[in-house]
């Protein structure tokens, strides 16, 4: 049987790539520049998913920093870019799953809340860029996940109704975006779940390894 979804849209951080150490490094460099306390990586892992601005705002709020996120963001974005390629890790099974899907003629795209300017360099660095026909970042459109807009945009780009596409993610943000778009959802059990119970996501699959997606055939 062919794979039932001609377009598969992947989240990036926490689904394909573990980038938390680099994000935490960038955040802590920024906090240091503003003479604020450091935060540990475990805390940062709980804050990822809504984009870099939301992450920074959460850190400032948790630290009761008394400084506006708009003031801090230029430093955070500069540090984010500098730390982007330090230690990102592709999750086990990702390369193999992407190759299998590509071999079956499935079109693949990225929908992430990471700023779009950081997406292609990260994919190129990790040798993943060749698998994806399009990427949408958190600042590509007027709205980001959990809005339905990015998923609807990608589905429309490839002439597919949302119900014939598959969103693959790791968080409540991804689940909410898929639900809003009327798009089937697959969840990974690793990544940045932030306490989200994936059994409540009404996913067509919940996997420990992306190669398990091929069982949907």
C-alpha positions in Angstrom: 0.0 0.0 0.0 1.2 3.5 -0.7 1.7 6.0 2.1 -1.8 7.5 2.7 -0.7 11.2 3.0 0.9 12.8 -0.1 2.1 15.7 2.0 3.8 15.3 5.4 4.5 18.5 7.4 7.1 18.2 10.2 7.8 20.4 13.2 11.5 20.9 13.6 12.8 21.4 17.2 11.8 18.5 19.3 10.5 16.4 16.4 13.4 16.1 14.0 16.2 17.9 15.9 17.2 18.2 19.5 18.4 21.8 19.7 17.8 22.6 23.3 21.4 22.9 24.3 22.1 25.6 21.7 18.9 27.5 22.5 19.8 27.4 26.2 23.3 28.6 25.5 21.9 31.6 23.5 19.4 32.5 26.2 22.0 32.3 28.9 24.5 34.5 26.9 21.7 37.0 26.6 20.8 36.9 30.3 24.5 37.3 31.1 24.7 40.4 29.0 21.7 41.8 30.9 23.3 40.9 34.2 20.5 38.4 35.0 20.8 34.9 36.5 21.4 31.9 34.4 18.7 29.2 33.8 19.3 25.5 33.4 18.7 23.5 30.3 15.8 21.6 31.9 13.9 24.8 32.4 14.5 25.9 28.8 13.2 22.5 27.5 9.9 23.4 29.2 9.7 26.8 27.5 10.4 25.8 23.9 7.6 25.6 21.4 6.0 29.1 21.0 9.0 30.7 19.3 12.1 32.6 20.5 10.3 35.7 21.6 7.9 33.7 23.8 10.8 31.7 25.2 12.7 34.9 26.1 9.6 36.5 27.6 9.0 33.4 29.7 12.6 33.5 31.0 12.3 37.2 31.9 9.0 36.6 33.6 10.3 33.7 35.6 13.4 35.7 36.7 11.3 38.7 37.5 13.8 40.6 35.5 11.9 43.9 35.2 13.1 44.4 31.6 11.0 44.5 28.5 11.3 41.6 26.0 11.6 44.1 23.2 14.8 45.5 24.7 16.3 42.1 25.0 15.4 40.6 21.7 18.1 42.1 19.5 20.8 40.5 21.8 18.8 37.2 21.9 18.5 37.0 18.1 22.2 37.7 17.6 23.1 35.0 20.2 20.6 32.6 18.7 22.2 32.8 15.3 25.7 32.5 16.8 24.8 29.3 18.8 22.5 27.7 16.2 25.0 25.1 14.9 27.0 24.3 18.0 25.4 21.1 19.2 22.2 20.2 17.3 21.4 16.5 17.2 19.1 14.7 14.8 16.9 12.3 16.7 17.5 8.5 16.1 15.5 7.2 13.1 14.8 10.6 11.6 17.2 10.3 8.6 16.0 6.8 7.8 12.3 7.8 8.0 12.8 10.8 5.8 14.6 8.7 3.2 11.9 6.1 3.2 9.1 8.7 2.8 11.0 10.4 0.0 11.5 7.0 -1.7 7.7 6.6 -1.7 7.2 9.9 -3.4 5.9 11.7 -0.4 6.3 15.5 -0.4 7.7 16.9 2.9 7.7 20.3 4.4 8.7 22.0 7.6 6.4 24.1 9.8 8.2 25.5 12.8 8.0 28.5 15.2 11.8 29.0 14.8 12.6 32.2 12.9 12.7 31.3 9.2 16.2 32.7 8.8 17.6 30.0 11.1 15.8 27.0 9.5 17.7 26.5 6.2 21.2 26.9 7.8 20.2 24.3 10.5 18.8 21.8 7.9 21.9 22.3 5.7 24.3 21.8 8.6 22.6 18.5 9.5 22.3 17.3 6.0 18.4 17.3 6.0 17.7 20.2 3.6 17.3 17.9 0.6 14.3 16.2 2.0 12.0 19.2 2.2 10.2 21.1 -0.6 9.2 24.1 1.6 9.7 25.6 5.0 7.6 27.9 7.0 9.0 29.6 10.1 7.5 31.5 13.0 7.9 34.8 11.3 7.0 33.7 7.7 3.3 34.5 7.9 1.0 36.8 9.9 0.3 34.0 12.4 2.3 31.0 13.7 1.3 27.7 15.3 -1.0 27.1 17.1 -2.8 29.0 14.4 -4.0 26.9 11.5 -2.6 29.4 9.0 0.9 27.9 8.5 -0.5 24.4 7.9 -3.2 25.6 5.6 -0.7 27.7 3.7 1.6 24.6 3.1 -1.3 22.4 2.2 -2.5 25.0 -0.4 1.0 25.4 -1.7 1.0 21.8 -2.8 -2.7 21.7 -3.8 -3.7 19.3 -1.1 -6.8 19.6 1.2 -5.7 19.6 4.9 -7.4 16.2 5.5 -5.0 14.6 3.0 -1.9 15.9 4.8 -0.2 14.7 8.0 1.3 17.0 10.6 4.0 15.4 12.7 4.9 17.2 16.0 5.9 16.9 19.6 3.9 19.5 21.5 0.5 20.9 22.4 1.2 23.7 20.0 1.5 21.3 17.1 -1.6 19.4 18.2 -3.6 22.6 18.4 -2.5 23.8 15.0 -3.4 20.5 13.4 -6.8 20.4 15.0 -7.5 24.0 13.9 -6.5 23.2 10.4 -8.5 19.9 10.3 -5.3 18.1 9.5 -4.5 14.5 10.7 -1.8 14.5 13.4 1.0 12.2 14.4 2.9 12.8 17.7 6.3 11.8 18.8 6.7 10.7 22.4 10.1 12.3 22.8 10.9 16.0 22.2 9.5 18.9 24.2 6.1 17.7 25.3 6.1 20.1 28.3 3.7 17.8 30.2 1.3 17.5 27.3 -0.6 14.2 27.3 -0.4 13.0 23.7 -3.2 10.5 24.4 -5.5 13.6 24.4 -4.3 14.7 21.0 -6.5 12.4 18.9 -3.5 11.5 16.8 -3.5 8.9 14.1 -0.2 7.7 15.5 2.1 8.2 18.5 5.6 7.0 17.9 8.9 6.7 19.7 10.8 6.6 16.4 9.8 8.3 13.2 10.3 5.1 11.2 7.1 3.9 12.9 5.2 6.3 10.7 5.6 3.9 7.8 3.2 1.6 9.6 0.4 3.9 8.6 0.6 2.4 5.1 
